[in-house]
Amino acid sequence: MDSEDAKKLLSYVKDGGTLVIFPNVPSIDLDGLQMNEFRKIMNIKDESEANVSQIETTYGNITYDGNVTAYKADGNAFAKGESGSCGYIMPYGKGKLITFGFWLDKSDDKVLNGILDQAGVISYASTDDRNSEAELHISAKNEVLLYVVNREHVNKDVKVFLSLDFLRIKPDDKVEIVDVLSNQKISPNGKDYIWTGKELRDGVTLHFDGQDATVMKIVRNLATLR
């Protein structure tokens, strides 16, 4: 990242966006030059790095074994390591900057979701597996696409939970799930291929044969399509 990119991101936040920065706030660009745009806005000072065993946050404690960057900054501190505060949420313009000096993985969903909830960031898809990720997108053709990635080299089932608000469906509405690559419909029970909104909210189980990714199309408004 260079200074111009940083200015664009700050403009995005000022206009109402939310920017998450971790595990440290950039101070040097890709050419090795000083880049202090973020640090000036947050008034960062007294920065230090130390190995810690636990991080206390507003949303729960994290057992941690690694280096954490602690610093003083403007904004509301939500995380503290053994060497000081290491996470802040700061309003900027109409938006918010979120910074934390440590890594979060899927085992810390409760903490991460708490941070994002406070910042007004909504997760529309999640999984029950720390080594997988899920995302929902609306395509240019107004199709709902579900992307799921398994990063482990093991065969396993992954349960994916979907937001009905994002899909704009109710618990009793009926939908179909189609594998985009094979064009095969996915069945919730092995008998038929109709899912209810409640079943999507409660979790869609997908099987992975090792490290892989899949794309699913969610077909809504079945009554009007037939």
C-alpha positions as a printed NumPy array, in Angstrom:
array([[  0.   ,   0.   ,   0.   ],
       [  1.175,   3.546,  -0.692],
       [  0.065,   6.939,   0.616],
       [ -2.428,   7.467,  -2.21 ],
       [ -4.119,   4.127,  -1.434],
       [ -4.253,   5.061,   2.257],
       [ -5.896,   8.391,   1.403],
       [ -8.519,   6.606,  -0.72 ],
       [ -9.305,   4.225,   2.151],
       [ -9.594,   7.099,   4.608],
       [-11.921,   8.895,   2.184],
       [-14.048,   5.737,   2.07 ],
       [-14.252,   5.709,   5.877],
       [-14.996,   9.428,   6.061],
       [-17.953,   8.904,   3.724],
       [-19.442,   6.233,   6.004],
       [-17.381,   3.08 ,   5.485],
       [-15.771,   0.781,   8.074],
       [-12.082,  -0.149,   7.754],
       [-10.467,  -2.986,   9.757],
       [ -6.647,  -2.867,  10.092],
       [ -4.565,  -5.652,  11.677],
       [ -2.158,  -6.976,  12.955],
       [ -0.511,  -3.525,  12.874],
       [ -1.166,  -0.045,  11.537],
       [  0.963,   0.565,   8.395],
       [  3.86 ,   2.99 ,   8.73 ],
       [  5.929,   2.102,   5.641],
       [  4.724,   1.765,   2.037],
       [  5.761,  -0.871,  -0.508],
       [  8.796,   1.217,  -1.532],
       [ 10.056,   1.462,   2.039],
       [  8.975,   5.089,   2.43 ],
       [  7.222,   6.553,   5.461],
       [  3.417,   6.395,   5.308],
       [  1.715,   7.968,   8.318],
       [ -1.811,   8.698,   7.071],
       [ -3.537,   6.202,   9.395],
       [ -1.272,   6.96 ,  12.348],
       [ -1.885,  10.715,  12.145],
       [ -5.664,  10.243,  12.103],
       [ -5.553,   7.878,  15.1  ],
       [ -2.834,   9.828,  16.941],
       [ -0.851,   6.626,  17.578],
       [  2.049,   6.847,  20.035],
       [  4.04 ,   4.806,  22.579],
       [  4.007,   1.733,  20.337],
       [  5.662,  -1.473,  21.558],
       [  5.657,  -5.183,  20.696],
       [  5.767,  -8.067,  23.167],
       [  4.968, -11.762,  23.394],
       [  1.773, -12.286,  25.402],
       [ -0.21 , -15.29 ,  26.62 ],
       [ -3.642, -13.67 ,  26.951],
       [ -5.607, -10.774,  25.5  ],
       [ -8.551,  -9.312,  27.392],
       [-11.322,  -7.85 ,  25.247],
       [-14.754,  -6.355,  25.854],
       [-16.231,  -9.502,  24.285],
       [-14.193, -12.195,  26.057],
       [-10.602, -13.285,  26.644],
       [ -8.302, -14.812,  24.019],
       [ -5.639, -17.358,  24.923],
       [ -2.741, -16.168,  22.8  ],
       [  0.851, -17.202,  22.177],
       [  2.629, -14.684,  19.991],
       [  3.68 , -11.089,  19.514],
       [  1.126,  -8.345,  20.099],
       [  1.548,  -4.68 ,  19.236],
       [  0.369,  -2.363,  22.012],
       [ -0.062,   1.381,  21.549],
       [ -1.909,   4.472,  22.707],
       [ -4.399,   5.995,  20.27 ],
       [ -7.537,   8.066,  20.036],
       [-10.769,   6.088,  20.118],
       [-12.328,   3.459,  22.375],
       [ -9.979,   0.672,  23.476],
       [-11.627,  -2.772,  23.344],
       [ -8.578,  -5.035,  23.777],
       [ -5.661,  -5.149,  26.209],
       [ -2.611,  -7.399,  26.332],
       [ -0.009,  -7.76 ,  29.049],
       [  1.883,  -4.786,  27.594],
       [ -1.081,  -2.413,  27.197],
       [ -4.056,  -1.615,  24.963],
       [ -3.887,  -3.294,  21.55 ],
       [ -7.277,  -2.694,  19.928],
       [ -9.302,   0.453,  19.212],
       [-12.507,   1.547,  17.5  ],
       [-12.419,   5.184,  16.393],
       [-15.121,   7.225,  14.631],
       [-13.812,   9.079,  11.573],
       [-16.165,  11.278,   9.601],
       [-19.326,   9.235,   9.051],
       [-17.485,   5.9  ,   9.387],
       [-15.219,   3.969,  11.744],
       [-11.635,   2.734,  11.929],
       [-11.01 ,  -0.566,  13.736],
       [ -7.426,  -1.53 ,  14.541],
       [ -5.962,  -4.376,  16.556],
       [ -2.354,  -5.436,  17.   ],
       [ -2.877,  -9.198,  16.966],
       [ -4.184, -12.018,  14.777],
       [ -7.686, -13.446,  15.147],
       [ -8.553, -16.883,  13.797],
       [-11.889, -18.703,  13.525],
       [-11.653, -19.981,  17.097],
       [-12.228, -16.416,  18.271],
       [-15.515, -15.855,  16.416],
       [-17.257, -14.585,  19.542],
       [-14.668, -11.854,  19.982],
       [-14.427, -10.963,  16.296],
       [-18.2  , -10.85 ,  15.882],
       [-18.467,  -8.633,  18.952],
       [-15.964,  -6.199,  17.47 ],
       [-17.69 ,  -6.145,  14.093],
       [-21.149,  -5.851,  15.655],
       [-20.067,  -2.783,  17.609],
       [-18.699,  -1.296,  14.391],
       [-21.934,  -2.037,  12.542],
       [-20.386,  -4.687,  10.267],
       [-22.836,  -7.512,   9.522],
       [-21.79 , -11.066,   8.62 ],
       [-24.179, -12.616,   6.1  ],
       [-22.603, -16.087,   5.993],
       [-20.529, -18.071,   8.498],
       [-19.367, -21.654,   9.094],
       [-18.93 , -23.991,  12.057],
       [-15.339, -24.778,  11.013],
       [-12.278, -22.64 ,  11.8  ],
       [-10.517, -23.687,   8.577],
       [-13.317, -22.716,   6.204],
       [-14.897, -19.467,   5.046],
       [-18.249, -18.565,   3.476],
       [-19.425, -15.444,   1.672],
       [-22.679, -14.345,   0.028],
       [-22.704, -12.118,  -3.053],
       [-25.26 , -10.684,  -5.477],
       [-24.087, -11.111,  -9.087],
       [-24.561,  -8.63 , -11.935],
       [-27.522, -10.79 , -13.02 ],
       [-29.076, -10.365,  -9.55 ],
       [-28.312, -13.994,  -8.679],
       [-27.41 , -14.913,  -5.092],
       [-24.083, -16.762,  -5.038],
       [-22.62 , -18.588,  -2.027],
       [-18.836, -19.109,  -1.998],
       [-17.403, -21.654,   0.447],
       [-13.706, -22.515,   0.879],
       [-12.19 , -25.408,   2.845],
       [ -8.484, -24.794,   3.528],
       [ -7.712, -28.159,   5.146],
       [ -6.399, -31.218,   3.312],
       [ -8.969, -33.491,   4.961],
       [-12.382, -34.857,   3.941],
       [-15.101, -33.328,   6.089],
       [-18.545, -31.765,   6.303],
       [-18.853, -28.022,   6.814],
       [-22.065, -26.392,   8.031],
       [-22.811, -22.962,   6.552],
       [-25.239, -20.509,   8.19 ],
       [-26.935, -17.885,   6.008],
       [-28.597, -14.548,   6.73 ],
       [-32.276, -14.42 ,   5.785],
       [-32.127, -10.613,   5.815],
       [-29.476, -10.641,   3.099],
       [-31.457, -13.183,   1.062],
       [-34.653, -11.173,   1.635],
       [-36.616, -14.292,   2.486],
       [-38.711, -15.396,   5.455],
       [-38.332, -18.629,   7.488],
       [-41.228, -20.288,   5.612],
       [-40.121, -19.21 ,   2.106],
       [-38.841, -21.96 ,  -0.201],
       [-35.597, -21.886,  -2.184],
       [-33.333, -24.185,  -4.179],
       [-29.541, -24.503,  -3.912],
       [-27.684, -25.363,  -7.131],
       [-23.986, -26.226,  -7.474],
       [-22.822, -23.818, -10.177],
       [-20.037, -26.069, -11.509],
       [-22.03 , -29.311, -11.785],
       [-25.487, -27.714, -12.122],
       [-26.699, -30.269,  -9.563],
       [-29.311, -29.335,  -6.966],
       [-28.442, -29.844,  -3.296],
       [-30.972, -31.674,  -1.14 ],
       [-31.61 , -30.874,   2.53 ],
       [-32.833, -34.385,   3.33 ],
       [-31.912, -36.71 ,   0.463],
       [-35.515, -36.805,  -0.742],
       [-36.368, -33.478,  -2.341],
       [-34.505, -30.321,  -3.324],
       [-36.58 , -27.643,  -1.621],
       [-35.117, -25.718,   1.323],
       [-36.984, -23.417,   3.673],
       [-35.556, -20.16 ,   4.929],
       [-35.38 , -21.659,   8.412],
       [-33.216, -24.531,   7.131],
       [-30.78 , -22.048,   5.553],
       [-30.59 , -20.118,   8.803],
       [-30.066, -23.319,  10.839],
       [-27.266, -24.485,   8.542],
       [-26.528, -26.018,   5.139],
       [-24.115, -28.975,   5.335],
       [-21.615, -29.254,   2.466],
       [-19.079, -32.074,   2.004],
       [-15.49 , -31.402,   0.949],
       [-12.995, -33.974,  -0.32 ],
       [ -9.942, -32.205,   1.007],
       [ -8.869, -28.648,   0.25 ],
       [-11.371, -27.204,  -2.18 ],
       [-13.822, -24.416,  -2.939],
       [-17.38 , -24.419,  -4.241],
       [-19.898, -21.934,  -5.603],
       [-23.623, -22.361,  -5.015],
       [-26.509, -20.447,  -6.55 ],
       [-29.508, -19.839,  -4.288],
       [-32.749, -19.635,  -6.266],
       [-35.403, -17.579,  -4.476],
       [-39.104, -16.946,  -5.124],
       [-39.806, -20.446,  -6.396],
       [-43.538, -19.81 ,  -6.513],
       [-43.062, -16.999,  -9.036],
       [-40.455, -18.895, -11.076],
       [-42.693, -21.892, -11.802]])
